[in-house]
């Protein structure tokens, strides 16, 4: 085995794959005296560290289980003038996460609530925050199932520990009478500990009806609304606009 082959083998065993891929380029620059050995080694290690950071971000995004990747920068604020653009851009600093604040995105289906929630979630992942995106129906189903198996405490702890939990579409599908209690336990566990982003098509005043329990709804909202950003979107549906734009001429 040549020295070069041994080096590549050593790098592979050390799991320095990116280092290995870039080695030949920098080695050539050293041989041609365009870089000193120290400069080449610095560039290689910087490249390896950036690669590892990128991989960690990619892994966090995968673990967050976003249904699609949508960035805040892709959001069409001109189509939704009811939104305070500067407020949304201010949230990109993630101060709400450091202060354990919540965000409630309220509006009709298709106005961009989920897009904004995902966009903020992606930024959180990029800055190292443990994040999970989950549909409200799937969340409650998981909690109900765990309750039936006697593992509710463990499942509740799992959802409570995410630094950012995004619960999408509260109120979009019918909820069961016992769901109010499950949702209260989760919200209460996260209260002033971690941040939650909620998207809902139901005005907050209507939560008592969808939860079949006005008292529980009031208690849940009391904890969610405290130290929160409530963003109401009173606009048209992007999906309807897209369908209209792509409609074949008659």
Kinemage of the C-alpha trace (Angstrom):
@kinemage 1
@onewidth
@group {chain A} dominant
@subgroup {mainchain}
@vectorlist {calphas} color= white
{ca unk a 1} P 0.000 0.000 0.000
{ca unk a 2} L 1.396 3.392 -0.975
{ca unk a 3} L 1.675 6.261 1.497
{ca unk a 4} L -1.219 8.001 -0.285
{ca unk a 5} L -3.424 4.913 -0.045
{ca unk a 6} L -2.527 4.533 3.640
{ca unk a 7} L -3.411 8.185 4.239
{ca unk a 8} L -6.793 7.836 2.565
{ca unk a 9} L -7.425 4.663 4.570
{ca unk a 10} L -6.480 6.439 7.807
{ca unk a 11} L -8.798 9.353 6.991
{ca unk a 12} L -11.629 6.924 6.307
{ca unk a 13} L -11.065 5.171 9.656
{ca unk a 14} L -11.094 8.564 11.376
{ca unk a 15} L -14.342 9.345 9.489
{ca unk a 16} L -12.749 12.390 7.892
{ca unk a 17} L -14.447 11.759 4.564
{ca unk a 18} L -14.714 15.403 3.542
{ca unk a 19} L -11.055 15.875 4.472
{ca unk a 20} L -10.198 12.953 2.218
{ca unk a 21} L -12.202 14.335 -0.727
{ca unk a 22} L -10.453 17.727 -0.551
{ca unk a 23} L -6.965 16.517 0.258
{ca unk a 24} L -5.727 16.080 -3.316
{ca unk a 25} L -6.664 19.639 -4.342
{ca unk a 26} L -4.798 21.241 -1.451
{ca unk a 27} L -1.899 18.805 -1.815
{ca unk a 28} L -1.469 19.979 -5.403
{ca unk a 29} L -1.428 23.633 -4.292
{ca unk a 30} L 1.233 22.820 -1.712
{ca unk a 31} L 3.333 20.991 -4.329
{ca unk a 32} L 3.043 23.995 -6.638
{ca unk a 33} L 3.972 26.270 -3.719
{ca unk a 34} L 0.735 28.246 -3.892
{ca unk a 35} L 0.012 27.273 -0.286
{ca unk a 36} L 2.212 26.408 2.654
{ca unk a 37} L 1.593 23.090 4.403
{ca unk a 38} L 0.140 24.952 7.382
{ca unk a 39} L -2.238 26.994 5.193
{ca unk a 40} L -3.420 23.860 3.405
{ca unk a 41} L -3.969 22.045 6.692
{ca unk a 42} L -5.931 25.020 8.048
{ca unk a 43} L -8.171 25.097 4.980
{ca unk a 44} L -8.727 21.352 5.134
{ca unk a 45} L -9.698 21.439 8.802
{ca unk a 46} L -11.975 24.449 8.273
{ca unk a 47} L -13.649 22.629 5.402
{ca unk a 48} L -14.087 19.524 7.561
{ca unk a 49} L -15.632 21.526 10.422
{ca unk a 50} L -18.046 23.296 8.060
{ca unk a 51} L -18.999 19.952 6.533
{ca unk a 52} L -19.761 18.554 9.995
{ca unk a 53} L -21.830 21.611 10.896
{ca unk a 54} L -23.801 21.241 7.675
{ca unk a 55} L -24.382 17.550 8.358
{ca unk a 56} L -25.600 18.287 11.878
{ca unk a 57} L -28.072 20.843 10.516
{ca unk a 58} L -29.245 18.402 7.869
{ca unk a 59} L -29.779 15.748 10.535
{ca unk a 60} L -31.751 18.120 12.780
{ca unk a 61} L -33.963 19.121 9.849
{ca unk a 62} L -34.616 15.466 9.011
{ca unk a 63} L -35.422 14.672 12.637
{ca unk a 64} L -37.813 17.640 12.797
{ca unk a 65} L -40.009 15.867 10.219
{ca unk a 66} L -41.082 18.896 8.228
{ca unk a 67} L -43.546 17.871 5.491
{ca unk a 68} L -41.780 20.205 3.067
{ca unk a 69} L -38.939 22.727 3.122
{ca unk a 70} L -40.266 26.289 2.920
{ca unk a 71} L -38.130 29.286 3.810
{ca unk a 72} L -39.309 32.592 5.241
{ca unk a 73} L -37.513 34.340 2.374
{ca unk a 74} L -39.825 32.537 -0.063
{ca unk a 75} L -42.988 33.885 1.579
{ca unk a 76} L -45.006 36.325 -0.543
{ca unk a 77} L -45.749 39.128 1.902
{ca unk a 78} L -47.259 41.223 -0.892
{ca unk a 79} L -50.019 38.637 -1.285
{ca unk a 80} L -50.787 38.763 2.453
{ca unk a 81} L -50.651 42.475 3.373
{ca unk a 82} L -52.408 41.803 6.709
{ca unk a 83} L -49.136 40.345 8.013
{ca unk a 84} L -46.616 42.645 9.648
{ca unk a 85} L -43.564 41.674 7.611
{ca unk a 86} L -41.132 43.283 10.033
{ca unk a 87} L -42.596 41.288 12.921
{ca unk a 88} L -42.028 38.017 11.051
{ca unk a 89} L -38.512 39.004 10.033
{ca unk a 90} L -37.840 39.951 13.644
{ca unk a 91} L -38.787 36.441 14.732
{ca unk a 92} L -35.941 35.099 12.574
{ca unk a 93} L -33.536 36.241 15.294
{ca unk a 94} L -35.075 33.462 17.450
{ca unk a 95} L -35.390 35.715 20.468
{ca unk a 96} L -38.736 34.050 21.123
{ca unk a 97} L -36.924 30.738 21.677
{ca unk a 98} L -34.421 32.203 24.088
{ca unk a 99} L -37.290 33.807 26.038
{ca unk a 100} L -39.509 30.681 25.872
{ca unk a 101} L -42.237 32.568 24.013
{ca unk a 102} L -44.932 30.985 21.862
{ca unk a 103} L -46.226 31.908 18.421
{ca unk a 104} L -49.867 31.462 17.409
{ca unk a 105} L -50.598 31.735 13.693
{ca unk a 106} L -54.337 32.167 13.174
{ca unk a 107} L -56.126 32.297 9.829
{ca unk a 108} L -58.172 30.488 7.225
{ca unk a 109} L -56.746 27.455 5.394
{ca unk a 110} L -54.153 28.235 2.742
{ca unk a 111} L -53.055 31.688 3.926
{ca unk a 112} L -49.477 30.649 4.703
{ca unk a 113} L -49.553 29.731 8.401
{ca unk a 114} L -47.737 26.432 7.915
{ca unk a 115} L -45.205 28.042 5.567
{ca unk a 116} L -44.246 30.574 8.237
{ca unk a 117} L -44.125 27.907 10.951
{ca unk a 118} L -41.845 25.687 8.876
{ca unk a 119} L -39.650 28.636 7.930
{ca unk a 120} L -39.063 29.525 11.570
{ca unk a 121} L -38.551 25.859 12.405
{ca unk a 122} L -35.827 25.542 9.780
{ca unk a 123} L -33.983 28.535 11.211
{ca unk a 124} L -34.255 26.975 14.683
{ca unk a 125} L -32.705 23.747 13.364
{ca unk a 126} L -29.891 25.700 11.725
{ca unk a 127} L -29.096 27.302 15.074
{ca unk a 128} L -28.985 24.032 16.981
{ca unk a 129} L -32.454 23.930 18.556
{ca unk a 130} L -34.099 20.529 18.879
{ca unk a 131} L -37.299 20.893 16.852
{ca unk a 132} L -40.324 18.804 15.912
{ca unk a 133} L -43.115 19.545 13.450
{ca unk a 134} L -46.281 17.507 13.956
{ca unk a 135} L -49.871 17.708 12.786
{ca unk a 136} L -52.304 18.173 15.689
{ca unk a 137} L -54.301 15.096 14.678
{ca unk a 138} L -51.154 12.932 14.657
{ca unk a 139} L -49.986 14.380 17.961
{ca unk a 140} L -53.250 13.636 19.743
{ca unk a 141} L -53.434 10.180 18.178
{ca unk a 142} L -49.947 9.406 19.518
{ca unk a 143} L -50.903 10.652 22.989
{ca unk a 144} L -54.184 8.701 23.002
{ca unk a 145} L -52.363 5.553 21.927
{ca unk a 146} L -49.726 6.011 24.620
{ca unk a 147} L -52.445 6.605 27.211
{ca unk a 148} L -54.091 3.322 26.222
{ca unk a 149} L -50.776 1.475 26.536
{ca unk a 150} L -49.901 3.047 29.863
{ca unk a 151} L -46.930 4.938 28.407
{ca unk a 152} L -48.454 8.426 28.366
{ca unk a 153} L -45.940 9.891 30.803
{ca unk a 154} L -43.012 8.803 28.645
{ca unk a 155} L -44.626 10.065 25.437
{ca unk a 156} L -45.635 13.329 27.077
{ca unk a 157} L -42.063 13.849 28.291
{ca unk a 158} L -40.755 13.283 24.774
{ca unk a 159} L -42.951 16.014 23.281
{ca unk a 160} L -42.357 18.300 26.249
{ca unk a 161} L -38.578 18.256 25.832
{ca unk a 162} L -38.395 19.675 22.316
{ca unk a 163} L -36.971 23.189 22.434
{ca unk a 164} L -39.380 24.086 19.640
{ca unk a 165} L -42.581 22.126 19.067
{ca unk a 166} L -44.681 23.083 16.044
{ca unk a 167} L -48.281 21.857 16.259
{ca unk a 168} L -49.951 22.298 12.894
{ca unk a 169} L -53.664 22.633 12.117
{ca unk a 170} L -55.369 22.711 15.512
{ca unk a 171} L -59.083 22.621 14.800
{ca unk a 172} L -58.804 21.460 11.194
{ca unk a 173} L -60.086 17.969 12.059
{ca unk a 174} L -62.681 17.057 14.728
{ca unk a 175} L -61.280 16.473 18.203
{ca unk a 176} L -62.402 14.005 20.843
{ca unk a 177} L -63.682 15.125 24.278
{ca unk a 178} L -60.606 13.751 26.078
{ca unk a 179} L -58.195 15.592 23.754
{ca unk a 180} L -58.540 18.792 25.776
{ca unk a 181} L -56.995 17.104 28.798
{ca unk a 182} L -54.109 15.674 26.768
{ca unk a 183} L -53.402 19.004 25.103
{ca unk a 184} L -53.533 20.782 28.458
{ca unk a 185} L -50.972 18.401 29.967
{ca unk a 186} L -48.583 18.995 27.091
{ca unk a 187} L -48.998 22.775 27.094
{ca unk a 188} L -48.659 22.878 30.865
{ca unk a 189} L -45.448 20.808 30.767
{ca unk a 190} L -43.922 23.187 28.222
{ca unk a 191} L -45.161 26.348 29.951
{ca unk a 192} L -42.272 28.824 30.356
{ca unk a 193} L -39.806 26.001 29.624
{ca unk a 194} L -39.835 25.774 25.842
{ca unk a 195} L -41.461 27.474 22.857
{ca unk a 196} L -44.437 26.212 20.886
{ca unk a 197} L -45.677 27.366 17.492
{ca unk a 198} L -49.371 26.738 16.843
{ca unk a 199} L -51.194 27.058 13.539
{ca unk a 200} L -54.974 27.079 13.621
{ca unk a 201} L -57.860 27.974 11.345
{ca unk a 202} L -60.122 28.523 14.370
{ca unk a 203} L -60.245 31.920 16.143
{ca unk a 204} L -59.033 31.626 19.721
{ca unk a 205} L -62.541 32.492 20.889
{ca unk a 206} L -63.773 29.283 19.240
{ca unk a 207} L -61.385 26.860 20.937
{ca unk a 208} L -63.903 26.020 23.652
{ca unk a 209} L -66.172 24.570 20.993
{ca unk a 210} L -63.553 22.528 19.111
{ca unk a 211} L -62.153 21.151 22.378
{ca unk a 212} L -65.645 20.384 23.714
{ca unk a 213} L -64.531 21.989 26.960
{ca unk a 214} L -64.614 25.804 27.343
{ca unk a 215} L -62.911 25.707 30.762
{ca unk a 216} L -60.016 23.583 29.476
{ca unk a 217} L -59.699 25.749 26.370
{ca unk a 218} L -59.439 28.865 28.525
{ca unk a 219} L -56.729 27.271 30.669
{ca unk a 220} L -54.771 26.073 27.627
{ca unk a 221} L -54.951 29.479 25.959
{ca unk a 222} L -53.983 31.203 29.196
{ca unk a 223} L -50.662 29.351 29.074
{ca unk a 224} L -50.177 29.603 25.320
{ca unk a 225} L -51.002 33.291 25.007
{ca unk a 226} L -48.822 34.380 27.930
{ca unk a 227} L -45.555 35.769 26.537
{ca unk a 228} L -46.616 34.965 22.985
{ca unk a 229} L -46.801 36.427 19.505
{ca unk a 230} L -50.317 36.182 18.063
{ca unk a 231} L -50.269 36.625 14.298
{ca unk a 232} L -53.656 36.832 12.601
{ca unk a 233} L -53.680 36.399 8.841
{ca unk a 234} L -56.782 37.773 7.147
{ca unk a 235} L -55.976 37.058 3.537
{ca unk a 236} L -56.727 34.893 0.550
{ca unk a 237} L -55.612 31.317 0.021
{ca unk a 238} L -52.309 30.744 -1.770
{ca unk a 239} L -53.612 27.391 -2.954
{ca unk a 240} L -56.657 28.956 -4.583
{ca unk a 241} L -54.434 31.587 -6.176
{ca unk a 242} L -52.134 28.885 -7.516
{ca unk a 243} L -55.072 26.908 -8.876
{ca unk a 244} L -56.423 30.024 -10.579
{ca unk a 245} L -53.034 30.952 -12.031
{ca unk a 246} L -52.625 27.474 -13.535
{ca unk a 247} L -56.191 27.148 -14.767
{ca unk a 248} L -56.333 26.538 -18.484
{ca unk a 249} L -57.964 29.374 -20.457
{ca unk a 250} L -61.528 28.683 -21.533
